[in-house]
Amino acid sequence: MISFKSKKGLGRGLSSLIGETSKSITVNKANISDLVRNKYQPRKKFDEESLRELTSSIKSRGIIQPIIVRNSDGETKYEIIAGERRWVAAQKAGLHEVPVVVVEADNKKALEFGIVENVQRNDLNAVEEAEGYKRLIDEFSYDQEQVANFIGKSRSHITNMLRLLNLPKDVLDSLIDEKISAGHAKILVNAENSSIILKKIIGKKLSVRQTENLVKLYKSPRQKLKKTKDPNIEHLEQSLLDKIGLSVEIKNKKNNKGSITFNYKELDQLNRIIEIIKQNY
């Protein structure tokens, strides 16, 4: 049994969950087989290269930072709250025992531990991070401001991450598989045709800035070039308006073929146009 002071390097959220920094934390050794995964673990995917590097480090130096656990429903086993990646790497490294810190934690605390540790270590992909925030809000009645204060991120960061969950499945899958970045995904949130743009991002390897410009291009309505009307035609239209009191539109093509449109608003005006034509033709 070893006793040591908790380090400030754990970050405000994680250290506050473990306890005051002035208190001693007891580290025990536990059989690696006595640990089980945490059902509230926000991370669903491990980076294989990073895991290999951690396994190599553990083989040569052992586990420096203990795994945080809680008693698993009164059984002899421990449920991992923070440190699942270290536990997996320790198994790959062939360890039989791992250092653990046993804490009292309900389901809410278990989720808080998992999110704080992974977010502070940048171990979560953007979708896992957003889903973790959503669980705090949906299952434990946090609001976005509380999540921001607790995690140590800005309110706008929490809002933008949660908005990612509104993206279509193909975009979310591409984000999880690292085919696009969180920066790409944030731009696609407001795009009506995100799936089409996604294919262009991946196919042409567009940067975030290029993607932003592409989305703006899709959003901008294609403006029709306004043709400048012949001043002589405009003068003729105005003369007819003055003469008969009705709006007239003349369309004249390059081959001098075209049409004349008389715009009327009531039956009397229509009868007047007909009468004028009859009288003159």
HELIX and SHEET records of a PDB file:
HELIX    1   1 LYS A    8  LEU A   10  5                                   3    
HELIX    2   2 ARG A   12  ILE A   18  1                                   7    
HELIX    3   3 ILE A   32  ASP A   34  5                                   3    
HELIX    4   4 GLU A   48  ARG A   61  1                                  14    
HELIX    5   5 GLU A   84  LYS A   92  1                                   9    
HELIX    6   6 ASN A  107  GLN A  120  1                                  14    
HELIX    7   7 ALA A  126  PHE A  140  1                                  15    
HELIX    8   8 GLN A  144  ILE A  151  1                                   8    
HELIX    9   9 ARG A  155  ARG A  163  1                                   9    
HELIX   10  10 LEU A  164  ASN A  166  5                                   3    
HELIX   11  11 LYS A  169  ILE A  176  1                                   8    
HELIX   12  12 ALA A  182  LEU A  188  1                                   7    
HELIX   13  13 SER A  194  LYS A  204  1                                  11    
HELIX   14  14 VAL A  208  LYS A  219  1                                  12    
HELIX   15  15 PRO A  231  ILE A  244  1                                  14    
HELIX   16  16 LEU A  267  ASN A  280  1                                  14    
SHEET    1   A 6 ILE A   2  LYS A   5  0                                        
SHEET    2   A 6 SER A  24  ASN A  31 -1                                        
SHEET    3   A 6 GLU A  97  VAL A 102 -1                                        
SHEET    4   A 6 ILE A  67  ASN A  71  1                                        
SHEET    5   A 6 TYR A  78  ALA A  82 -1                                        
SHEET    6   A 6 LEU A  35  VAL A  36  1                                        
SHEET    1   B 2 SER A 247  ASN A 252  0                                        
SHEET    2   B 2 GLY A 258  ASN A 263 -1                                        
END                                                                             
